[in-house]
Amino acid sequence: MSGAHERRISRRQFVKLMVAGGSLVAAAPAAAGGPKPKLTIWTQSSFTKQADAALKGLYESYGKENGVDIDFQIMAYNTLIEKLPAALEAGAPPDISFLFDSDTAYYRGKGALMDITDVVEPLTKLGGGMFEAAIMTVKHKGKYWSVPTVMNPWPIHARQDLLDAAGIKQFPKTWVELGEVAKKLQKPPQLYGYGMAVGRSGGDFEDNFMPVLWEMGGKMENEDGSLDFKVGPVAKTLQLMKKWYKDDKIIPPGAINWDDTGNNKAFQSEQAVFVHNPASVMSWLIQEKPDLAKRSKLYPSPGRNAVDSWCFGAFKQTKFPKEAKACLSYTMQPDRYASFIKALTGRWLPVYKDIAKDPLWNEGVYAEYGKLAATGQLISYSGPPHAGIGEAMNTYVLPDMAARVLTENWAPEKAAEEARKKLVEIWAKYKD
């Protein structure tokens, strides 16, 4: 909009626009000689250098083409989830942030996210449509609260060379069986059977814990989003973890102190037979240790598969809501998005179904990987992510529950009961 046209707006009209929150208000400061629009974007590291560079380049391209300064900051996930609540509390969040699936529900529940239905709804119709898990992550009561950006399945990374050497031709079909195979193949302290994330690991714990809970007959939510998390199945899961950690010793003793990179490093340094982790591990191996990549294989996890959908959300406190929305729409147009997602060498899967058909995610080492976006379950199963899950994860309710059993010798039932009580209190805070 030109300055000449703006000068033709009367003072009364301008006041009406401000009161109504009209679209011209956002443009007025820059046109009147105000500050150049600037968007600060926070994201987590993808664990692959070229992936981080590709994502940064996509956002900076929007800035260059639209006269917007872009401050793109990449950090560890643990750092991100610590900084974001503090920034919101201080009234100075980034304009846009990368969000774990349950964080969309959490910050929506806090009233912190912008309603960006006008951005996301058209996107869901492009590229052959988006995967259901991606839409479920961001949609609530007919509105969209962040933009699904990547599908993040959780395959098992396995040392195929060790399986072959032991004559194991059938991959374990249950978690109990995987534990027995891990015990057979390990040679501690040089090599442990299962590099399970059992500490405060920035989301890895929940995605390692929930599939085992599903096998034990438990789940986090009911279909309507109400809390399930029954003590019986949770206690059985904790009992199995205790067996793995204390008796069979297939989980490294130091795993209780791992952050979200701990299990990655365990596999990459050949100290674990199995890890349950997104393909950031394999992507790194292909680039940095191709010989180990050739000796490894990705498998669907025993039983039900876990999948996350990571998103970008815009916060209400942004000074440039129009630019924030435009930026999100720009970066997610399938033609631009495809160049970014394919640069990740398999780190994540696309949210668009058509792009996910590319051989990159369906051949070779990723032959099984591409299927997981369609078949995987969110950790909120069997409901959509409730706002309470985000708070539970950000306050480490579940990893602290496990620590009670693994390091403080609590009975599994007692630890499960304490955790459930905390979750009930958290769920009660949100009228979802």
C-alpha positions as a printed NumPy array, in Angstrom:
array([[  0.   ,   0.   ,   0.   ],
       [  1.527,   3.354,  -1.041],
       [  2.012,   6.274,   1.308],
       [ -0.064,   8.467,  -1.003],
       [ -3.032,   6.168,  -0.637],
       [ -2.654,   6.095,   3.133],
       [ -2.744,   9.9  ,   3.297],
       [ -6.207,   9.79 ,   1.753],
       [ -7.524,   7.945,   4.831],
       [ -9.212,  10.387,   7.21 ],
       [ -8.26 ,  10.527,  10.867],
       [-11.72 ,   9.184,  11.787],
       [-11.288,   6.246,   9.393],
       [ -7.858,   5.511,  10.813],
       [ -9.226,   5.451,  14.38 ],
       [-12.   ,   3.086,  13.269],
       [ -9.424,   0.784,  11.735],
       [ -7.388,   0.724,  14.919],
       [-10.435,  -0.032,  17.071],
       [-11.552,  -2.779,  14.712],
       [ -8.099,  -4.301,  14.4  ],
       [ -8.187,  -3.732,  10.644],
       [ -5.478,  -5.079,   8.353],
       [ -4.196,  -1.6  ,   7.528],
       [ -2.971,  -1.087,  11.101],
       [ -0.143,  -3.582,  10.701],
       [  1.07 ,  -1.79 ,   7.586],
       [  0.815,   1.726,   8.984],
       [  4.047,   1.879,  11.075],
       [  6.343,   0.848,   8.217],
       [  4.591,   3.091,   5.707],
       [  4.793,   6.027,   8.1  ],
       [  8.536,   5.643,   8.539],
       [  8.294,   3.209,  11.439],
       [ 10.579,   0.244,  12.022],
       [ 11.129,  -2.317,   9.32 ],
       [  9.183,  -5.494,  10.091],
       [ 11.318,  -8.074,  11.879],
       [ 10.445, -11.661,  12.703],
       [ 12.325, -13.685,  15.283],
       [ 12.048, -17.418,  14.732],
       [ 13.201, -20.064,  17.198],
       [ 13.725, -23.667,  16.208],
       [ 15.43 , -26.765,  17.487],
       [ 18.47 , -28.297,  15.859],
       [ 17.648, -31.14 ,  13.506],
       [ 21.004, -32.784,  14.344],
       [ 22.052, -32.42 ,  10.704],
       [ 23.913, -29.337,   9.51 ],
       [ 22.468, -29.201,   6.015],
       [ 18.944, -29.58 ,   7.4  ],
       [ 19.382, -26.613,   9.7  ],
       [ 20.868, -24.577,   6.854],
       [ 18.011, -25.495,   4.508],
       [ 15.326, -24.464,   6.974],
       [ 17.096, -21.216,   7.793],
       [ 17.451, -20.478,   4.085],
       [ 13.744, -20.993,   3.491],
       [ 12.761, -18.437,   6.119],
       [ 15.434, -15.974,   5.035],
       [ 14.19 , -16.208,   1.448],
       [ 10.794, -14.995,   2.628],
       [ 12.474, -12.075,   4.365],
       [ 14.512, -11.048,   1.349],
       [ 11.554, -11.222,  -1.006],
       [  9.22 ,  -9.312,   1.292],
       [ 11.375,  -6.706,   3.006],
       [ 11.291,  -8.38 ,   6.412],
       [ 14.301,  -8.845,   8.672],
       [ 14.615, -12.456,   9.819],
       [ 16.364, -13.448,  13.036],
       [ 16.507, -17.243,  12.785],
       [ 17.852, -18.922,  15.922],
       [ 18.68 , -22.636,  16.128],
       [ 19.077, -24.292,  19.534],
       [ 18.91 , -27.658,  21.261],
       [ 15.37 , -28.818,  21.993],
       [ 15.968, -28.826,  25.758],
       [ 17.1  , -25.209,  25.492],
       [ 14.069, -24.293,  23.402],
       [ 11.536, -25.734,  25.856],
       [ 13.256, -23.941,  28.731],
       [ 13.531, -20.568,  26.995],
       [ 10.056, -20.425,  25.479],
       [  7.957, -20.417,  28.696],
       [ 10.317, -17.885,  30.265],
       [ 10.096, -15.622,  27.216],
       [  6.306, -15.776,  27.241],
       [  6.215, -15.006,  30.954],
       [  8.439, -11.987,  30.327],
       [  6.198, -10.82 ,  27.483],
       [  8.94 , -11.244,  24.892],
       [  8.425, -14.518,  23.01 ],
       [  9.722, -15.056,  19.476],
       [  7.254, -14.189,  16.749],
       [  7.307, -17.789,  15.496],
       [  8.558, -20.955,  17.151],
       [  9.015, -24.598,  16.288],
       [  6.689, -26.608,  18.512],
       [  6.523, -30.247,  19.554],
       [  3.08 , -31.665,  18.802],
       [  1.736, -31.361,  22.345],
       [  3.184, -27.839,  22.647],
       [  0.634, -26.588,  20.131],
       [ -2.147, -27.752,  22.45 ],
       [ -0.307, -26.446,  25.511],
       [  0.268, -22.911,  24.24 ],
       [ -3.205, -22.813,  22.717],
       [ -4.559, -23.742,  26.139],
       [ -2.535, -20.893,  27.611],
       [ -4.075, -18.465,  25.129],
       [ -0.64 , -17.673,  23.69 ],
       [ -0.98 , -18.781,  20.062],
       [ -2.577, -16.928,  17.179],
       [ -5.5  , -18.53 ,  15.397],
       [ -3.993, -19.123,  11.947],
       [ -6.867, -21.011,  10.364],
       [ -6.747, -18.707,   7.343],
       [ -3.168, -19.863,   6.72 ],
       [ -3.418, -23.579,   7.485],
       [ -6.791, -24.558,   6.052],
       [ -5.774, -23.797,   2.435],
       [ -2.459, -25.617,   2.97 ],
       [ -4.206, -28.824,   4.038],
       [ -5.696, -29.065,   0.537],
       [ -2.332, -28.846,  -1.257],
       [  0.229, -31.537,  -2.072],
       [ -2.275, -34.382,  -2.005],
       [ -3.411, -33.343,   1.448],
       [ -1.684, -33.649,   4.815],
       [ -1.39 , -36.747,   6.98 ],
       [ -4.14 , -37.138,   9.555],
       [ -1.722, -37.122,  12.5  ],
       [ -0.429, -33.734,  11.343],
       [ -3.903, -32.221,  11.169],
       [ -4.936, -33.76 ,  14.494],
       [ -1.936, -32.114,  16.118],
       [ -2.915, -28.553,  15.235],
       [ -6.702, -28.54 ,  14.862],
       [ -9.051, -27.845,  17.758],
       [-12.773, -27.192,  17.499],
       [-12.547, -26.353,  13.814],
       [ -9.614, -23.929,  14.113],
       [ -5.904, -24.314,  13.399],
       [ -3.27 , -23.134,  15.884],
       [  0.04 , -23.928,  14.207],
       [  1.292, -25.133,  10.829],
       [  2.262, -28.816,  10.534],
       [  5.803, -28.772,   9.208],
       [  7.343, -32.237,   9.484],
       [  6.313, -35.758,  10.359],
       [  8.671, -37.228,  12.938],
       [  8.268, -41.024,  13.082],
       [ 10.064, -43.089,  15.713],
       [ 11.623, -46.169,  14.076],
       [ 13.93 , -48.601,  15.822],
       [ 17.559, -48.154,  14.793],
       [ 19.059, -51.632,  14.891],
       [ 22.539, -53.031,  14.446],
       [ 21.661, -55.344,  11.595],
       [ 25.179, -56.77 ,  11.49 ],
       [ 24.796, -58.045,  15.058],
       [ 21.35 , -59.482,  14.355],
       [ 22.732, -61.298,  11.307],
       [ 25.751, -62.61 ,  13.179],
       [ 23.449, -64.058,  15.864],
       [ 21.223, -65.68 ,  13.243],
       [ 18.19 , -63.582,  14.202],
       [ 16.11 , -63.372,  11.036],
       [ 12.799, -62.197,  12.536],
       [ 12.783, -58.743,  14.1  ],
       [ 11.116, -58.709,  17.551],
       [  7.343, -58.308,  17.378],
       [  6.897, -57.133,  20.987],
       [  8.827, -54.93 ,  23.364],
       [  9.266, -57.837,  25.752],
       [ 10.86 , -59.839,  22.94 ],
       [ 13.062, -56.889,  21.953],
       [ 14.369, -56.784,  25.515],
       [ 15.289, -60.47 ,  25.359],
       [ 17.091, -60.044,  22.018],
       [ 18.904, -56.978,  23.367],
       [ 20.088, -58.98 ,  26.382],
       [ 21.418, -61.71 ,  24.109],
       [ 23.369, -59.345,  21.857],
       [ 24.849, -56.926,  24.369],
       [ 28.395, -56.938,  25.75 ],
       [ 28.427, -54.355,  28.544],
       [ 30.054, -52.069,  29.388],
       [ 31.231, -51.593,  25.787],
       [ 27.881, -52.405,  24.182],
       [ 24.417, -52.215,  25.785],
       [ 21.291, -53.81 ,  24.393],
       [ 18.832, -50.929,  24.365],
       [ 19.696, -47.242,  24.581],
       [ 16.316, -46.281,  26.003],
       [ 15.785, -42.626,  26.903],
       [ 14.866, -42.884,  30.582],
       [ 15.882, -39.435,  31.85 ],
       [ 14.674, -35.865,  31.409],
       [ 15.306, -36.048,  27.714],
       [ 13.163, -33.315,  26.165],
       [ 10.404, -35.521,  24.767],
       [ 12.411, -38.64 ,  23.988],
       [ 11.273, -40.272,  27.218],
       [  7.581, -39.982,  26.369],
       [  8.052, -41.371,  22.871],
       [ 10.099, -44.27 ,  24.257],
       [  7.661, -44.912,  27.107],
       [  4.257, -44.687,  25.435],
       [  4.649, -47.501,  22.845],
       [  5.636, -49.878,  25.661],
       [  2.595, -48.67 ,  27.629],
       [  0.399, -49.404,  24.603],
       [  1.708, -52.973,  24.603],
       [  0.763, -53.241,  28.282],
       [ -2.811, -52.157,  27.49 ],
       [ -2.499, -48.541,  28.587],
       [ -2.762, -45.143,  26.905],
       [ -2.503, -41.46 ,  27.749],
       [ -5.945, -40.237,  26.664],
       [ -9.42 , -41.348,  25.754],
       [-10.851, -40.399,  22.364],
       [-12.454, -37.243,  23.764],
       [ -9.124, -35.999,  25.148],
       [ -9.883, -36.895,  28.757],
       [ -7.12 , -38.487,  30.8  ],
       [ -6.741, -42.273,  30.815],
       [ -3.286, -43.27 ,  32.17 ],
       [ -4.578, -46.087,  34.368],
       [ -2.225, -47.159,  37.144],
       [ -2.26 , -50.877,  36.307],
       [ -0.767, -50.727,  32.774],
       [  1.582, -47.883,  33.788],
       [  2.934, -49.952,  36.691],
       [  3.482, -52.936,  34.365],
       [  5.455, -50.709,  32.016],
       [  7.58 , -49.361,  34.857],
       [  8.18 , -52.897,  36.098],
       [  9.504, -53.918,  32.676],
       [ 11.743, -50.839,  32.566],
       [ 13.045, -51.717,  36.021],
       [ 13.886, -55.222,  34.78 ],
       [ 15.715, -53.813,  31.769],
       [ 17.616, -51.218,  33.823],
       [ 18.44 , -53.02 ,  37.07 ],
       [ 18.236, -56.751,  36.384],
       [ 19.065, -57.351,  32.727],
       [ 21.115, -54.149,  32.544],
       [ 20.352, -53.672,  28.855],
       [ 19.843, -49.917,  29.421],
       [ 23.138, -48.06 ,  30.037],
       [ 23.384, -46.896,  33.675],
       [ 24.162, -43.351,  32.506],
       [ 20.924, -43.141,  30.494],
       [ 19.109, -41.733,  33.53 ],
       [ 21.085, -38.508,  32.99 ],
       [ 20.805, -38.287,  29.19 ],
       [ 19.394, -35.261,  27.428],
       [ 17.69 , -35.645,  24.052],
       [ 21.02 , -36.378,  22.325],
       [ 22.033, -39.218,  24.648],
       [ 20.52 , -42.121,  22.761],
       [ 21.678, -40.639,  19.438],
       [ 25.266, -40.627,  20.661],
       [ 24.975, -44.116,  22.139],
       [ 24.078, -45.62 ,  18.774],
       [ 26.405, -43.439,  16.76 ],
       [ 29.343, -44.448,  18.978],
       [ 28.404, -48.148,  18.7  ],
       [ 27.465, -48.457,  22.37 ],
       [ 23.863, -49.63 ,  21.801],
       [ 22.318, -52.451,  19.763],
       [ 18.921, -50.719,  19.547],
       [ 17.634, -47.201,  20.025],
       [ 14.106, -45.908,  19.492],
       [ 14.581, -42.506,  17.917],
       [ 13.667, -40.386,  14.897],
       [ 15.83 , -40.856,  11.831],
       [ 18.166, -38.051,  12.861],
       [ 20.429, -40.897,  13.994],
       [ 20.477, -42.559,  10.579],
       [ 20.737, -39.254,   8.74 ],
       [ 23.86 , -38.409,  10.757],
       [ 25.353, -41.844,  10.15 ],
       [ 24.9  , -41.574,   6.4  ],
       [ 26.898, -38.359,   6.403],
       [ 29.446, -38.974,   9.139],
       [ 29.822, -42.77 ,   9.549],
       [ 28.593, -44.389,   6.317],
       [ 30.116, -47.757,   7.243],
       [ 27.995, -47.939,  10.404],
       [ 24.967, -46.784,   8.397],
       [ 25.425, -49.791,   6.1  ],
       [ 25.565, -52.099,   9.136],
       [ 22.365, -50.635,  10.595],
       [ 18.701, -50.779,   9.658],
       [ 15.474, -48.947,  10.455],
       [ 12.506, -51.013,  11.647],
       [  8.966, -50.116,  12.657],
       [  8.75 , -50.331,  16.424],
       [  7.166, -53.447,  17.949],
       [  3.383, -53.154,  18.044],
       [  2.037, -49.678,  17.345],
       [  4.353, -47.04 ,  15.905],
       [  4.793, -43.599,  17.401],
       [  4.836, -40.458,  15.28 ],
       [  5.041, -36.766,  16.123],
       [  4.106, -33.846,  13.949],
       [  6.345, -30.87 ,  14.588],
       [  4.919, -27.483,  13.752],
       [  5.553, -23.76 ,  13.587],
       [  3.235, -21.522,  15.58 ],
       [  2.926, -17.731,  15.762],
       [  2.41 , -16.033,  19.115],
       [ -0.251, -13.431,  19.796],
       [  2.332, -11.021,  21.171],
       [  4.026, -10.598,  17.802],
       [  4.161,  -6.991,  16.603],
       [  3.874,  -8.18 ,  13.026],
       [  0.997, -10.695,  12.825],
       [  0.407, -10.113,   9.109],
       [  4.033, -10.797,   8.276],
       [  4.147, -13.829,  10.588],
       [  1.17 , -15.387,   8.82 ],
       [  2.562, -14.565,   5.389],
       [  5.899, -16.085,   6.342],
       [  4.302, -19.35 ,   7.461],
       [  2.228, -19.565,   4.287],
       [  5.272, -18.814,   2.109],
       [  7.485, -21.478,   3.639],
       [  4.821, -24.194,   3.392],
       [  3.931, -23.832,  -0.291],
       [  4.655, -27.352,  -1.608],
       [  7.164, -26.295,  -4.285],
       [  9.325, -24.388,  -1.788],
       [  8.709, -26.855,   1.014],
       [  9.788, -29.817,  -1.151],
       [ 13.241, -28.331,  -1.696],
       [ 13.671, -27.976,   2.061],
       [ 12.308, -31.361,   3.131],
       [ 14.315, -33.277,   0.519],
       [ 17.508, -31.589,   1.714],
       [ 17.095, -33.336,   5.046],
       [ 18.269, -36.72 ,   3.67 ],
       [ 15.527, -38.554,   5.539],
       [ 15.741, -36.726,   8.867],
       [ 11.988, -36.038,   8.772],
       [  9.073, -37.063,   6.595],
       [  6.932, -34.548,   4.69 ],
       [  3.509, -33.562,   5.964],
       [  2.242, -33.594,   2.361],
       [  1.187, -37.042,   1.135],
       [  2.308, -36.537,  -2.467],
       [  5.81 , -35.441,  -1.508],
       [  6.09 , -38.42 ,   0.864],
       [  5.809, -40.746,  -2.141],
       [  9.285, -39.717,  -3.294],
       [ 11.731, -42.661,  -3.439],
       [ 13.903, -40.852,  -0.872],
       [ 11.591, -42.082,   1.879],
       [ 10.638, -45.442,   0.374],
       [ 13.816, -47.147,  -0.816],
       [ 17.087, -48.449,   0.555],
       [ 17.684, -47.781,   4.231],
       [ 14.383, -45.856,   4.387],
       [ 12.302, -48.63 ,   2.781],
       [ 10.109, -49.042,   5.88 ],
       [ 10.376, -45.475,   7.108],
       [  8.053, -43.803,   4.631],
       [  5.088, -45.892,   5.814],
       [  5.253, -44.607,   9.374],
       [  3.682, -41.193,   8.727],
       [  0.416, -42.861,   7.771],
       [  0.422, -45.618,  10.404],
       [  2.009, -43.936,  13.412],
       [  0.101, -42.809,  16.522],
       [  0.561, -39.613,  18.494],
       [  1.632, -40.131,  22.105],
       [ -1.764, -38.694,  23.067],
       [ -3.431, -41.859,  21.712],
       [ -6.313, -42.416,  21.581],
       [ -7.233, -38.725,  21.552],
       [ -5.87 , -35.508,  20.031],
       [ -3.141, -33.756,  22.044],
       [ -4.654, -32.194,  25.156],
       [ -3.171, -28.97 ,  26.514],
       [ -2.233, -30.904,  29.633],
       [  0.214, -33.131,  27.769],
       [  2.372, -30.141,  26.932],
       [  2.529, -29.071,  30.57 ],
       [  3.218, -32.64 ,  31.7  ],
       [  6.115, -32.897,  29.276],
       [  7.512, -29.467,  30.081],
       [  7.479, -30.323,  33.797],
       [  8.879, -33.859,  33.297],
       [  6.05 , -35.708,  35.06 ],
       [  6.692, -39.017,  33.292],
       [ 10.52 , -39.155,  33.401],
       [ 10.4  , -38.166,  37.073],
       [  7.959, -41.03 ,  37.627],
       [ 10.457, -43.453,  36.083],
       [ 13.298, -42.044,  38.174],
       [ 11.295, -42.869,  41.307],
       [ 11.433, -46.526,  40.294],
       [ 14.858, -46.755,  38.668],
       [ 16.943, -44.705,  41.116],
       [ 14.824, -44.214,  44.256],
       [ 13.506, -47.791,  44.514],
       [  9.831, -46.852,  44.643],
       [  7.313, -49.566,  43.882],
       [  6.018, -49.141,  40.298],
       [  2.412, -48.864,  41.547],
       [  3.3  , -46.065,  43.963],
       [  5.182, -44.092,  41.296],
       [  2.335, -44.587,  38.806],
       [ -0.238, -43.39 ,  41.337],
       [  1.783, -40.251,  42.133],
       [  2.193, -39.429,  38.431],
       [ -1.487, -39.971,  37.715],
       [ -2.423, -37.626,  40.551],
       [ -0.188, -34.933,  39.028],
       [ -1.739, -35.471,  35.607],
       [ -5.27 , -35.214,  37.002],
       [ -4.332, -31.85 ,  38.544],
       [ -2.802, -30.653,  35.274],
       [ -5.797, -31.744,  33.166],
       [ -8.112, -29.863,  35.534],
       [ -6.38 , -26.567,  34.671],
       [ -7.517, -26.649,  31.047],
       [-11.097, -26.508,  29.847],
       [-10.201, -28.067,  26.54 ]])
